[in-house]
């Protein structure tokens, strides 16, 4: 079976690697627009690098009339546990010699001001009662919070009422470095082929039922044919879906959102002083994507602080692609949905437009509001983040991700963003289950799957504390994460 994957980011590379691990007989080729793997949204500074497992992100635990929902947080945490199993497998095989080249232990903290203390207290009560978050700690004591996240607290008066939670076993993940190492392994040891500098323009079915992939490579037009096609091209997945002529294509459209961060290079000693990712609460009326956070980043052995995000409305599908690409991806049937989003989510549109024109002075003011005095402590510079394209489905804006598979199981794609890269192994495993289910019936594949994923059933992880702790402790040891005890 000939399988073509479009996109050598964290999703496409994970898909190809898992496919060849489980079914070595597959002929797998990745087509990538850029000149190396993980150079798009997966690259280190095109994302915040948080290992999203719902430790600190308030938008994963929505509150409705003083009732907090933790279901989304539990699912994301379980998905991240499955992801860690895959990465631990790569380390065990020697694919990644040093886990610190892509993953580093970093406290995950949430901090709120006086108006949100009761909400955070409720969140802590509900979450810490579950074995996923049994090691979460809560405090309203200024000095204790300061010991967790000094740069966030050092400029504040000690009488200011704040509350915070902390989990010591959070992570900072360099998804670009992970993708590059995984791609090298897939080519060297698994026989995956990667064609860089290949921009896919159109996909369509041939009379024989195979997929024809039309692309441009080094100025020349090229064609590929596939029995199975997986499109993991980020925002670039939308125009390809539109040109696929699949029946469900008219249900989906893309809503592009850009972003910026403030970045500062820091010393190893300063990093040791603040080894955390600290998430706050979005302003009233602002979207979940605007949650401010101050993050320690470790990239190629160097340390940085990142603050943001500062969202923007940028009508492009991916970095390096222009407005015309986005415009030509829109179909007449998309226009009602786009107009509906503009009307139903006008505060969001207004917010994005205002953020687009925000200057450095305003960015520094927001930094100092989050961490007083920090703008003068380091040499900060604005950096452009990656480009995300959110899903408009049936005219409604959605902030998650969605796997789409054609009825005949020959075309699959992933649309949307968060939590994205953090849960890529679990999401790509589910995508493979739907797209090429035949490989999972073979005994060799079952054995390999159990080797890679000792426990990939989310319900078991959620409902069986002993099994979860057994898996968690084993993979954390492989990944160099020191497990604290409750």
N, C-alpha and C positions, 0 to 999 in steps of 0.2 A: 504494500500500500504506500502510495506517494503522498506525503503530508507537507504542505507549505505553510509556514508561519510568517506572518507579516509583522515585523517589529522585533528588534533585539533589545528591548528594554527588559525590566525585571519580570514582567508578565510573559512575554513571548519566549524569553530564554528559559524561564522556569517550565513553561509548557513543553518546550522542545526537549529539555533535559529529562523531565519526568516521563515523557512519551518514550524516549529511547531507553531509559532505565527499565521501564516496565515491559516494553516490546522492542527489543533490539532489532527485530526484522523490519521495522518501519524505515522508510527512506524519508528523512526529515531535512528540509532546507528552510533556513530563515532568510528573509529578504529585509534589509535594513537601509533606510534612507541615509543615515549618517555614516561616519567613517569608522565607528567602533561601537561595541556593545555598551549599553547603559549610558549613552551620551545624551539622551533626551531627558524626560522628567525624572528618570531614575538617578541622574547624576547628583552628586552630594549636595550642592548648593541650590538645586532646583526644587528641593523639598526640605522640610524641617528635620528629617532624619529621626523622627520619633518612632520607636517601636510601639505602634499603637496597640495597646491591650486594655484600654479603658481604665487605666489606673488614675488618670488625672484630667480627662477631658469631660467637662460638665455636659456637653451636648450629647454624650452617649447615655446620659441618665436624665431624660426630660422629666420635668415636674408639672403635673396637672392637678390644680386644686389641692395642693399640699400632699399629693400622692406621687411618689417617685417610682419611675419604671426602670428596672435594672436588666430587663431581658436583652436589650441591644448590647449592653456592656458585657453580659455573660457570653453572648455569642461571639463577640469580637475577641474577648480574652481567650476563649476556647480555640478560635481560629488561629490566634497568634501562637498558642501552644503547639498546634499542628505545624505551623511554619517553623518553629524552633526545632521540632523533631527532624524536619528535612535538612535544616542547616547543620544540625549536629551530625547527621548522617554524612554530609559532605566533608565535615571535619574528620570524622572517624575513618573515611576512605582516603584521607590525605589530599583531597581536592583543594581544601583550604588548610594551609599549614598552621597559620596563626589566626585564631578567631578575632583578635583585636584589629586585624586589617579591615574588618567590616562591622564588628559589634563590640560595644563597650558599655559596661554597667554604669548607669546614670540614674540618680534618684528621680522619681516622678512625683511631682508635687502639684497640689491645687491650692491657690490662695484667693480669699475673698475679703471684701471689706465688710463693715458692720451690717449693711443692709441685706447681705446674702448669707450671714452666719447660720441662721436657722436652716436654710436650704442645704448648706454643706454638712451641717450636723445630721440632718435627715439622710443625706446621701451616705455619709460614713456609717450610720447605724444600719442601713439596709445592705450596703456592700460588704462591710466587715463581717456580717453574719454568714456570708458565703465563703466556702473554702478557697475560692479564687483570690479573695481579697483579705484573707484572715490576718495578713501581716501589715495591713494599712493602719497607720497611727493618725490620731487627730489631736490638734492643740489650738488653744486660744492664748497660750502664754507667749508673750513677745520674744523672750530670750530663747525659748525652745525653737520657735519658728525661725528665728535668726540663725540658729545653729544649723538648721536644715538648708536654708537658702539665703546666705548672708548678703549677696549682692542685691537681692530684692528688698531686704529689710534695713540695711545699714544706714540709709538716709532718712528713715522714718522716725518720728518721735515715739518714744516708748509707750506713751499713753494711747496711741492710736489702736482702736479695736480692730483686730484681724483674726481670721481663723484659717487653718491650713491642714491639709492631710499630706502624708508622705508614704511612699512605698520604695524601699531601698533597692529593690531588684529590677527597676526599670532599665530600659536600654536606649542607647543612641545607635542608630544603624546607618551605615554608609551603603545605600542600596546600589550606587554606581559601582563601587569596588566589588561588592558581592556579585553583581551581574557580570562584570568583566571576568572574574575568576571562574564563574560557572560557565560562561561562554567558551573560555579557553579549554576547560575540561570537556565540554560537550563536543567540541571539534576534535580535540586530541584523542580522547579515549572512547567516545560514543559514536563517532562517525557522522555527527551533525555537520551539515554544510551551511556556511553563512556567507551571503553575498552582500558586501557593504556598498554604499553609494548607489543603491538601487531604490528608486522612488516609484512605488506602485501607483499607477494612475487609475486603473479600472479593473474590476473583476466581473466575469460573467460566465454563464454556463455554455458549454459547447453542445452541439446536437447529440453527442454521445453521453452527456450527463456529467462530464468532468468539468472542473473549474479552469477557466483560462485567466491567467494573471498577466495583465499588460503593464509593463514598467519601462522606466527610462534609466539606463545605466551608463554613466560616463558619456552622455550625449547621444547614445544610441538606443533605439527602441528594442526591447527584448520581451519575450513571452515565456511563461512557465505554465505547466499544466499540473493539476493536483486532483487526487481522488478526494482528499479532505483538506479544507482550508480553514486556518484559524487566524483571525485578525486581532492582534494585540497591539494596535498602533496608537493607543491613546486617543487624542482628539481626531487623529487621522482615520479612525475606524468609522466615523460618521459618513463622510462622502463615499467611502467604499461600500458601506451598507446601502446607501441610496442608489448606487449604480449596480447593485447585485440583482435587482428585480425580484427579490424575495418578498413574499406577501406582507410580512410584518414590518417592512422598511418604513411604511408610511406612518407607523405609530410613534416613531422616534425622531427627535431632532436634537441638535446640540446647542448648549448655552455656554459660551466660552467665558472663563474667568481667569484673569492674570493675577499677579501678586509680586510684592517686593518685600525684602527684609532689610534690617540694619545689621551689618556684620562687623565684628571687631576681632582682630587677632590677639590672642592672649598667651601668656607664658604657661609652662607646665605647672608652676607653683600657683598661679592664679586659677588655673583649671582645678587643681586639687582643693582650693578654697571654695570653689562653687562647682560641684559635680552634680548638676541637676538640670531638669527640664521643668519649668514652673509655668503652669497654665492658670490664667485668670478667668474672668467671666466676661462675656461679650456685653457691650453696651446695650441698653434697652432699645429695641427696634433693629439692632444690627443682626446680620445672619450668623449662623454657627461658624462659618468659615472665617469670621473675623475675631475669634477668640484670641486674645493676646497671650503670647508666651515668650519666655526668656530661656533659651536653650544653650547648654553646652554642646558643642559639636567637636568630634574628633575625625579629622580627614587627613589621610596619609601621614599619620603620626603627629600632626600639628593640631593645636587647640584654638577654638573660636567660640565667640558668643554670637548668638543670632537672636534678634528680636523682631517680632512682627506677628502675623503678616499684615501687610498693607495691600488690600485687594484692589483690583482695577478691572475695568471693563475694556477688554482688548479683543476685538472681533477677529481673532485668528485661531486656527485649530491647533497649531504647534509652534514652538519657537522655530524661527527660520522659514516659516511659511507666511504668505501675505494675506491681506484682506480678501483678495480676489478668490483665493482658494476656498475661503469660508462662504463667500457670496455664491459661488457656483455650486456649492454643496447643498444649498437651500432649494427645496422644491415648492411648487405652489401649495401642495397640501400641508407644508410646514408653517405657512404664514399664519393661519388662525391660531396655532399653538403658540407661536412666538408673540403674537399680539395678546393672547390670553395671559402669558407670563408677564408681559409688560404691564398689564392692568392689575392682575391679581397680586403681583409681587413688586408693585411700584416702589415701595420703600427700599427693597433690595436694589433695584435698578438705580434709584437715586443715590443710595449709599455707594454703589460701585463707581458711578460717575464722579461723585465727590472725592472718593479715594484716589481715583485716577490722577487728579490734579493736585494731590497733596504734596507739598514741598518738604524739603529736608527739615526746615524749622518745625513744622507741625509734627513730623515724624519723631524728632528729638523730644518734643513736648510730651508725646504719648509715652515714649520710653521713660521719661522722668516721672510721669504720673504712675507708671507701673513700678519703677525702681528709682526713687528719688536720688538725683545726683549722679546717676550712672552714665549719663550722656557725656559728662566731663571727665570721667574716670578712664575712658578708653578712646581710641581713635576709630570712630565708627564711619562706615560708608554704606550707602544704599546699594543693594544688589538685586538684580531681577531674578525672580523665581521662575519655576516652570509654568506652563500654560495648561490649565485644566478645562475640560469641557464637561459640564454637568448634563444630566439627562432631562430632556423634555419628553415625557411619555403620555400619549393621549391628551396633549395640551397642558399637562401639569408638570411643574418643575420638581425634580427629585434630586436628593443630595447623595445618594448611595451609589452602588454599582449593580450591574445586571448582566448575567450571562445569557446570551441568545444563541440558540441552536436551531438550525433549519429542521423541518419535519423529517427529511431524508438523512439527517445526521452527516451532512457533507460540508456544512458551513457553520462555523462558530465564531463568536466575537464577544468581547467584554467592553461594555460601555460604562462611563462614569468615573468617579474618583475615590474619595475616602471610604474606608481606611486603606484601600489600595495596596501599595507595595508591602506593607506590614503583614498582610494575610495572603500574599500571592501564592505560596505553595498549596494552601488549603483550597483557594479559589480555583487554581489551575487543576488540581486533582478532581474537583467536582466537574469542571469543564470537560476533562478527559472522560470522566464517567458518562457524561451525556453525549459527547461527540464520537468517541470510539469505544463504546461499551464492550465490544467483542474481546478486547485485550484483557479484560478483568476476569474472564472466565477460565483463563489458562492457569495451570498450577504454578508455572514459573513466575507469572506475573503476581499471583497471590502471595507467593513466598517473598518476592522482591518488595512488594507493597508493605508487608509486615516488617521487613527489615528496615525500610525507609521510615515508615510511620508505625511505631509500636501501638499507637492508639489514635486513630483519626476520626473516631465517632464522637461528634460534639456532645451528644446527649450523655454519653458515658463520662466524659470529662466534666460536664456540668453537674451530674447527679451522683457520681461516685468519688467521694473525697480521697479515699485511699489510692485509687488508681491514678487520679490526677496528680497527687503528691509524688507518687512513684515516678511518673513520667517527667514531671516538672523538675525534680531533683536530678534525674539522670541527664536531661538535656542541658540544664543550667551548668552542671559540672563540665560538660563538653564545651560549652560556650564561654566558660570562664566567668560565670555569674555566681557570686558568693551568696548562698542562700541564708538569709537571717531567719530566726525562729520567732513565732508569735510569743 
